[in-house]
Amino acid sequence: MAKTSFTPNPAKIRVIGLGGGGCNAITRMVREEIQGV
């Protein structure tokens, strides 16, 4: 039986906001130390 390898693909998050909503979302992700932000 052949072995298969698993390569995880992290989620891609796009932030769209009005009136500061996008900035607030980015700020919170940075504060929570989410990798890749």
PEGI-V448035 format. One record per residue. N is the residue number from 0. SS is DSSP state (hx for helix, st for strand, lp for the rest). PSI is psi as a letter, one per 20 degrees, with the letter a starting at -180 (* if undefined). D_LAST is the distance of its C-alpha to the last C-alpha in Angstrom with 2 decimals. Layout:
BEGIN
n={N	N}
ss={SS	SS}
psi={PSI	PSI}
d_last={D_LAST	D_LAST}
END
This chain:
BEGIN
n={0	1	2	3	4	5	6	7	8	9	10	11	12	13	14	15	16	17	18	19	20	21	22	23	24	25	26	27	28	29	30	31	32	33	34	35	36}
ss={lp	lp	lp	lp	lp	lp	lp	lp	lp	lp	lp	lp	lp	lp	lp	lp	lp	lp	lp	lp	hx	hx	hx	hx	hx	hx	hx	hx	hx	hx	hx	lp	lp	lp	lp	lp	lp}
psi={p	q	q	q	q	p	o	p	o	q	q	p	p	p	p	p	q	q	k	i	g	g	g	h	g	g	g	g	h	g	h	j	l	p	q	j	*}
d_last={39.93	36.92	33.76	30.49	27.12	24.04	20.71	17.90	15.63	12.30	11.83	10.23	9.35	10.51	10.89	14.36	16.07	19.33	20.47	17.28	15.98	12.84	12.20	13.05	10.70	7.59	9.52	10.26	6.99	6.45	10.15	10.17	8.13	6.31	5.70	3.80	0.00}
END
